[in-house]
C-alpha cells in the first residue's frame, strides 16, 4: 500500500475483525490470485434486500437475497473465471444509522449463504470522499491491493448495480424511478460494462431509458474564455497573465474582492495572477476569522500594497466592509465573481480529494448549501460600490493526462 494510503489508514476508526480500513473505506480481501476478469456488485438492491421490507436495514440480520437466482448466478460467474467483488456505498455509517461491524456482518452472512467456501472480495465506502461511487477510489484501491497496480482487462469486466438512472417503468422491480445513477456512472468511469440486477440475474431486456443525472464535466472546456463577458480580443482574454490581469504595483494600488463558492477557483486564480505581482493575500481559512481579515486588509492598504480578499463573500455586507476600507483611502476596487453551481462544486471537490487525498480540504455539503442560500450575485459595479465587476469562468487546467482523466469522470 502507498505511503498516503497508510497515512489514511492510521487516521481511520477501528475495522471489524478480519477487515482492514483505508481512509473511510472498509475492505476484506479473500482471493489470493489475480485475474483479468472481474464481476463487481453493489450490495443493497442488487445482491440483497431487506427482509423487513424497510427501505434501510434495521440490523445485521435484516437481509435476504435480492432474488433466488443470486447464489447460483454468482457461483456460475466464479466458475467462468471471474473474480467476485462487492463495491458498495454505506453512508448510513456516518449518519449513525448503522456501524461498520453491522455492514461487514451482512456482507459476510450473504457470502456464507451463497457458499461457506466461496471467495468474494468486499469493499464499502462510508465517507463523502473520492472513494464513494461514482468516484473510482474503491476500484483503484482494489487494483492496488489485488492486482499489483495493474488494471484488469476492462472489456472483460462488469459491474452490476441498481443505481442505474432508469426512469419510472424502465424495467426495474417496483417500476419506480431509480434513486440515482451512481452505479452506472461508476462502471462508466472505470471503463467496464454495466448491467442492472434485472439484466444480470433475470436476463431482462437492456434498459434503454435512463439519465446520467448531476453535473457533466464535459461542459467545461479547456479552451474557453477566462473572462466570458469581456471581448475575446481583450488583453486579459488574449493573454491571461499577471501582467494583463493584475495592476502594476509600481503605478497603481488597488483592492481586489473575490466572490465565489468554495472550490470555484478563487485561490488558484489568486496565486496565479495576483501573488506574483506582490498583492497581499487575505484569506479567512488561513487567518482564522473575519476580524483578522479586516485587520490584514487595512494594514496592507496602509502600507501602500495592493490587497486581494480571497474569501467566499456571498453577502453584500461581507464585501462592503472591505470596499469601504479601500474607498475611504481613495483606492480603486475591482470585484471578480466566480459563478458556479452546487453540482459543479461537488464535482470539483471530489476531484481534489481524489487527486490530493488527505491533503485536500473536504468541503461539507452543509457549507455549500449555506453559501448558495446566502449568495447575492454582484450584478453591477454601481450597486456594489466598486470600479468594476468582472466575471471569471471556470477553465480547467491539468498537470497530467491522469489528472484530466479523473476530472472528466462523471460525478
N, C-alpha and C positions, 0 to 999 in steps of 0.2 A: 504494500500500500504506500502511496506517496506521502511525503512529509506533511503536506497540507491536510491530507485525509487523516493522518494520525493525530494531528492537532485538533481536528474537529471531533474525532472520536473521544479524545480525552475531555473535551468540553461538554459532552453529552451525558444524559442520565444513564442509569444502570440498565443493561439489556436483560431480558428474561434468560433463564438458564439455557445454555446451548445456543444462544443467539449472540450476535455482535451488533454494534451500532456505529454508524458513520454519520456525523452531524446529527440530523434528526431522522435518519433512515435506519430501520432495524432490518437485519438480514440473517439468514441461515443458509449456508452452502452445504448441499448434500451430495452433489455429483463431484467426483474427483477427476474425471476425464473431460477434456474439451471436445466440442463438436461444432460443426459448421452449420447445423440446423437447430433452430430454437423455436419452440412454441411457447409464447408468453400469454399470460392470462390476467385479467382483472379478477378480483375476488367477489365482492358484493354485486349481485345482479348478473354474474357471469358463471362462476363456479358454484356459488351458494346464494341462498335467500334466507330470510329469517323464518324460523319455524313458527314464531308467534304471529306472523303476519304484519308486525310493526315495520315502519319504514326503516328504523335503525335497530340494530341488535340490542337486546336487553341484557345480554350476558354471554359468556364464552360458549354456552351450550345452546344458545338460541340461533341455530342454523340447520339447514338441510340442503341437499344438493339442489341446484337450480333446476335440474331435470334428471330423471332416472338414467338418462344416457350418458351423463357426465363421467362416471367412473370408467366404463368400458372404452369410451372415446379417448380418454387420457391414456389408458394403458395401450391402446392401439397406436397412438401417436408416439409413445415411448418405444414401442416395438419397431416402428418405422424409422427409428434412428434420431428422433428429436429429443433435445434436452428440454425438460418442462420447467418453466419458471413463472412464479407469480410476481407481478408488479402492481402494487395497489396503493392508492392514496387512503390514508386513515386519519383524516383531520379531526375525528372525534377525540383523539388523544389530547391535542392541545386545547380542545374545548371541554375537557374533563368529562366527556360522555362515556369514555372507556379508557383502558390502560394498555400499554404495550404488552403486558402479560396476557390480558384477555384476548387481544388480537392474535398474538402468537399461538395461544392455545387453540383458537378457532382454526387457524391455518393448519396446525399440527393434527388436530382431530379430523379435518377434512382429508388430509393426506393419508392418514391411517385408515380412514373409512374407504378410500379408494383401494388401498392395499398396504398393509403394515410395512412391507419391504420396498415400496415404490420410493424413488428419489425425486423430490421436487425442490428446486431452489426457491427461496421465498424472500421477497423484499417488500417492505411497506414504509412509505414516507409519511411523516407526521407533522411536518412544518410547511409554512408558506414560503418555500425557497426553490432553488433550482433543481431539487430532486423531485418535486411534486409534478406529476403529469399535468399538462402535456410536455413539460420540460423533460430532457432526456438524462437527467442526473442519475436516476436508478439504473438505466441501461448502461451508462458509462461506467458506473460502479461495478455492475455485473461483468462487463468486458474486462475491466482491470483485474478483478478478483478471480474470475473463472476462465478467462480466455487469454491470459497473459498479455493483455493490452491489444490483442489482435482481434479485430471485429469479425464476427461470423459472416458467412456468405448471406447477405441480406435478402437476396432474391429467394432464398430457401427458408426464410424466417417468417413467422406470422405472429400477430398479436390479436387477441380476442377480447372484446370488451363491450359493455352496454352503453357507454358514453359515446354514442356514435352520431349525435347531431340529427337524428331522424325526426322528421315532422310527425305529427299525430297521424296514426293509421298507416305507417310505413312498414308494417310487418312485425313490429315488436309486440311482445306479450303485453296485454292490457290495453294496447292501442294508444297510450299517452305519448306525448312528445318526450323525447329523451331529455334527461336532466342537464346534459352538457354534451360537448363534442370532444372531451379531453382524451378519451381512448383512441379515437380515430386520429386526432392530431398527434398523439404520442407515436403511433405507428408511422404516420407521415413524416414526423421529424426524424425518427430513427432511420426511415427509408425501407421499412419492411411491409409486407402485406397486412391487410386488416380484414377481419370478419366480425360480425356481431355474434352473440351466443346462438341466436336462431339460425344463422347461416352455418356456423361451425358444428353445433351439436345436433340440430334438427334438419340440416340440409335445406333450409328455406331459400327462396329466391333472393338474390342480392338486392339489398335495399338501395334504391337509386334516389330516393327523395330525402336528402339530408342537407344540412347547412353547416359550414365552418363558421361558428359564431365568434364574437370577440374581435380583437384588433388584428388587422392584416398588415404585417411589417412590409410587405411588398409595395405598399402605398408610399413608403418613404424612399425617395430616390437620392442616390449619392451625388448626382449632378444637378440637383435642384438649386434655385437661387437662395442664398442665405437670407436675403432681405427681400421678400416677395412683393412688398409694396413700394420698393424703390425701383427706379429704372434699371433695366437689365444691363445697360452700359454705364451705370454709375460706378465710380471708383471702388466703392465698398462691395459691389457685386462682381465687378470685373476682376478685382484682385483683393479678396478679403485678406487683410494682414493688419498687424498692429499699426503700421504707418497710415493705412487708409481708414481704420475704424476708430482708433484712439486719437486724442488730441496731442499735438506736440507739447510735451511738458515744459519746453523752454519758452513757449509763447502763449500757452493757453491753459488755465486751470479750470477744471470742471468737476461736477459731481455726476456720477452715473448711478442710476437706481434701476435695479433689475426686478422684474415681476414675472413669476412663473412657479409652477408646482415643483415639488421635489422630482428629481430625475428628468427635468425638462431641458437640461443642457447649460444651465446658468454658470456653474462653477467651471466647467470645461471652457466655456466662452470667455470667462474672466481670465483664466490662466493663459489662454492662447492669445488674447488680443489686448488686455489691459495691464497685466502684471509686467510684461516685458517693457512697458513704457513707464514704469515706476509708480503706477497707481497704488494707493494704499487699499488693501483688500479687507473689507469689513464683512465678516460672516458670523452669524449667530451660532452656528454649530461649533465654530472654533472658539468664539469668545464666551459663550455660555448663556448670556441673556441680553435682552434688548437694551438695557441701560448701558451696558458696556459697549454695545454697537453705537449708540448715540454719542457716547463719550469719545470713542475712537474716531468717529466721523468728524466731530468738532475739532479734535486735536489735529487730525490730518489736514483739514481745510485751513486751520490757523497757521499751520507750518508752510503753507503755500503749495502743498501737494494736491494732485487730483485724487479723488476717492471713488471707489466703486462699492456700492451696497449690494452684496450678493446674498440676499435673503429672499424668501418667497414673496413677502409683501402683498398679500392678497387684498387687503382692505385699503381704501383711500387714505384713512387716517394713519395706517402703517407707513405709507410713503410720505405723507405730509410733513411729519416731524423732520425727516432728513432734508426734504426740499426746502423747508423754511430755514434750516441751518445754512444752506448754501445761499439762498436768495438774500438773507439778511447781511451777507458779506459781499453781495454783488457778484456772485459766482454763478455761471450758467449751469443748467441741469438738463441732462438727456435721460430719457427713460427707455429701456429696452424691454419689450414684452415678448415672452416665450409662450405662445398659445400651445395648449396640449389637451389631451383627453384622458379620462380615467383609465381606459383600456390601454392606451399607448404608454402611459406612465408605468402601469403594472408590467407591461411587456419589457420596457427598458430596465426596470428594477430587477426583474427576473434574469435578464441578460447579464446585468452587472454581477449578480450573485453567482451565476454560472461561470463567469469569467474570473472573478476575483475571490470567490469562496468566502471565507470568514472575514476577509479584509473589506468586503463590500458592505456599506451601511444598509441594513434592511429597513425599508420604509413600511411601517404598519398600515394596513388598509384604512384604519380609522383616521390616520394623519392625512391621507389623500382625500378622504371624504370631507374632512374639516376644511381643507384648502379649497376644494371646489364649491363647498357650501358658502364660504366667506368671500369668494373671489368677486371683485368688482373690476371688470375689464377696463384698462386705461384706454378710453376711446379717442381722446384728443389732448393735445398739449395745453390748450386753453383751460379745459376742465381740471387738468392735473396741476396746472401752475408751473409747467416746465417749458423749456425751449423747443423740445422735440420729443415725439414718441415714435419709436422705431420697432417694428415687428420683426422677430427673428424666427426663421423656420428651423425645424429640427432636421439637419442634414447629417446622416450617419457617416462616420469615418472609422476605418478599421486598421488595426495594426498587423493583421494577418488574414489569410484566407479562412482559417479556422474561426476567427472572430466573426467574420462575415457570415459563415455558415450558421453559427449559433444565433446570430441576431435575426436572421431571416426564418428561423423556426417559428411555427405557429404557436401562439400562446393563448 
